[in-house]
Structures are given as C-alpha cells and as structure tokens.
Amino acid sequence: MRQSFRMAAATAAATVGVMVSASSASASPTVGWQAVSTNANWHCTNYADLLTQPGMNMKTCIVRNASQDAQAVLVIQNNTGRAIDINNSDTQSRVVFESALGGDVWCASTTLNDGFTRGCFGTTVHVGCRATSSADGRLAVRDPRDGFRSEGTITKGSVASTC
C-alpha cells in the first residue's frame, strides 16, 4: 500500500511538472498576419529564400521607437506563383523576442497568395535604454498542391539604444 502511494505521488508530481512546462511554452498569444509598412525604425535582416520553397522569402525585423519600446516582426513575401499555406500540421510559425518581457508570439495559420507580403508582429515590450535581445523568426509552410512541408528560421541581431 505504501509503495503504491509513493508511485501515485511520483506520477502526480511528474504530471504536474509536464503540465507546468507545457503551459509556459504555449503561453504566448497567437496573432494574425498584417500588411507591412516599414520606416527608419525598422531594423531588418535581408530577405532569405526558404530553400525548399523558391520564391517564398522571409526576414526578421526589430522595430524600436523613441519611447524605447520594441517588437519583433517576421515578414514573409510570396513570389512562388501560387498560394502557400502558412503553418503546417507539424510546426507553427513563431516570433521569439525578449521572452522574459512577453515579446514572443505564435503566428496564425493562413494562406498567403502569390505577390503578397505580410508580417507576424510580436508583442511590443519596453526595453528601456539598453540594446534589445536578438529576434528569431520561424516560418513553417505547406504547399497545398502536394502537401510538401518546410520551415526556416532567421535571426536578427540586437538593436542598440538611442538614449
């Protein structure tokens, strides 16, 4: 009886540990894709081709304003000649930026038509008079014609403070 109780307690503790770690990983909000209009506040990588989907371009940007707030944006551009599904059954697109401050987001599933550019905007966070952390943008896509799935990640280095 005592051994059964210990095993049940150990199982319950392990289950709680798994639940806590799973909830913190999924705590970031999911946001929709928006039109993108850049200005001098945008600090971006160059576009990179998603190697397995030629014409599907991605870049990661950090947008920093005069109030010392910042956010990361995953920008995607479809020049493939066909519509591409964003996200696939295995992986979801994501922006990781200033995680301790709540800047991370998951990017909603959508279909991006040929010729369109859209951004997945991370949460705006106050970074103060310090350099930002780097920002990671992960893009997951699926070609609806054949179901082929691919993904890529691109990192934008930190952006210095202006104060």
N, C-alpha and C positions, 0 to 999 in steps of 0.2 A: 504494500500500500504506500509506504513512504517513498519507495523508488518511483512508483507511478506518479506520485505528486510532484517529485523533483523533475521528472521528464516533462510533465504537463507544464510546469512553471518555466522550464527552459524553452519549451516550444512556444509558449505565450510570449516570453521575452524576445525570442528571435523574430516572431511575427510582428511584434510592436516595432522592433528595430527596422525591419524591412518596410513596414508601413511609413515610418518616420522618414526614412531615406527616400522612399518613392514619392512622398508628398512634397518634400523640399525640391526634388528635381522637376516636378511638374507645377510648381507654384507660380511660375512665370505666366503672365497673361498671353492669350493668343490674339494677334492683331491682323486686320485686313491689309491688303496691298493698296497703296495710294499712288496717285500721279506724283512725279518728282520734278522739282524746280530748284536747281542749285544756285548758290551765290558764293560770295567770298568767305562765308562762314563754314562752307563745306570743305572738308579735307578728305580726299578720296584716294584709293588705290587706282591704278589704271584698270580698265576693263580687262577681264581674263575670260577666254573661251572655256566653257565647260567641255572638256576634251572629248567626251563621248557623245556630245550633242553640239556639233559645229554650228555656230550662229547663235547659240544661247550664251549670252555674255553676262558676267556678274562683276560687281565691285562692292567694296565695303567702304563706307564713309563715316566720319565722325563730324557732327555738326556742333559747333561751340559758339555760344552767343556772348554778348558783352556783360551779361549778368552772371557769367561763369557757370552756366548750365550747359549740359552736353547730352547728346544722344547719338546712338549709332544707327546706321541705316544700311540694310542690304538692298542694293539696287540691281535689278535684273532687266535685261533687254533681249527681246526675242527677234532675231533675224534669221530664223530657220526656214521660213517659207511655209510654216504650218503652225497650228496651235499646239502648245505644250502644257501638260498638267503640272502644276506646281505642287510638290509633295508626292509621295508615293506610298505604297502600302507598308514599306519598311521604315522610312525615315521622314521626318518633318523638317522643313526649313526653319532656321533659328538665327537669332542675333544674340551674341553674348558680349556684354559690355558693362563694366562697373557692377559686377554681380552683387557685391555687398551692399550697394546702394539701390538695388532693384531695377537696373537698366536692361536686364535680359527680357526677351520676348520669344514666343513661338510665332511663326508666320502661318496664316490661314491657308488652307487649300483653295486653289482657284485654277482656272485655265487662262493662260496668257496667250493672246492671239499674236500672230506674226506682226511685226512692226511696232509693238507696244513696249514701253519702258515703265516699270513700276518699282516702288520701294516698300520695304517692310521696316517700319520705323520703331526703334526701341523706345523704351520709356525715357523721358527726359529726367535727368538727375542733376543735382547741384554738386559740382566738383570743386568749387572754390578756386583759390589761387595756386593750383598745382597742376601738373600735367595729368591728362586723362590716362586711363589704362588703355591697352590696345583693344581693338574690337574684332571679333570673329563673326563672319557671316557664313552660314552654311546653307547651301541651296540643294534641295532634292527635287528631281523632276522625273516625269514619266511620259514617254511618247505614247499618246493614245492610239496610234496606228498599230504598233506592235507590242505595246506594254513594256518596252525596254526602260529600265530604271537606271538613273545615275545620280551622282551627287558630287559636290565640290565644296571646298572651304577656302576663303580668302581672308587674310588678316590685315587690318590697317593698324599701323603702329600708333603710339600715343601722340596726343596733340598738346603742345606746350601752352601754358597760361600766358595771357597778355597783361596780367597785373604785376 
